[in-house]
Amino acid sequence: MATPASCGTSQLRQPFCVKDILCDLEQQLWDEKPDTIHRSFLALSRHGWTRLQLDIQVQQIRAWQSPIAGVGLDYLLTDFLEMAQKRSAEENPTFNRLKEVFWYCADPLGADIRCPRDGEMGCALVDWIPPRNRRAQTHFLSWTWKYTIMQVHSALNLWQTSEGVSRHDVFFYMCFFVNNQHRIILGGSQTGSDNLEDSFRSNLLRLGRVVAILDTWHKPVYLQRVWTIYEQYVACSLGVPVTFVMPEDATALLSQQISRGDAGILEVTESLGHVDAKRAEAWDPRDEQRVKEAIQDSVGFQRVNQHVKSAMVHWIGTVVREKFQRLLDAEDRARESPRESRDGSQPRVQ
């Protein structure tokens, strides 16, 4: 997607300095400072720009940035956790509970901020959080609002550690933050399934990476929600790689189950293979209907179910291989330990 300032070299070039100023303005608006607009105006006024022209340009940039802005992983693991616990007065609220205390309340978050997308009062959470905690999205997060905040926190913390990524470099497309809930939840004028085919597919293709949080391996909520089933199917059909992750306690239980051998692995596979898109649910009946119509009008429920089952089985196969590889590595290290005690040599680092 091209930016409003048309920074690409293939676009019709503006005067060199003006183009640089506008490109710089786009970057600065991600992390806006009190004097950002003033400094840009001083620079552009030398090229004949009026304040009205700049205001229109700023409005266009903000309208473009808002729907592609992602919530930072660092924010989810720190400030957001504290804020959500304080606002809900609960240690471990679900996101459905947060929906009530964020929007169904006397002071809805973002109600006093004008939305950059439609100019109306009431903005998405991604436009409400401190600017340092939002940047262009890097990953698509597949999850459900039925999860508790600690399930999401634990899973993302485990994912960040296992992937070795910096929590300051990851910004999620997370519907809770990116969609304008003032329009969806409070106003009812929009739904999450608006422009389903175009917006959803384009988001997956644009980001090219999906992190999917499963709550557990045993009858997961993830496979009972039509949105997450559909997300898995579309990601699979587009060839977009998906990384599955669970909270730490669920991950430990899965490891114990796999340690039981064939019987344990079979039980896990059967549980994760139980997918029924036709019976899956969504919070908004309109979303449920539209997503199911999209499935029915394309490849049908059976094909979607099979795609998702295959994705689950493939993931479990990966988990099993990784577990046995860790066991082999541990055995190798154990064999080398006696040698170290005999000759003083150091074991090789894995």
Beta strands, then each sheet from edge to edge (+ up, - down):
strand 1: 69-72
strand 2: 134-136
strand 3: 139-142
strand 4: 171-173
strand 5: 210-213
strand 6: 242-245
sheet 1: 2+ 1- 4+ 3+ 5+ 6+
end
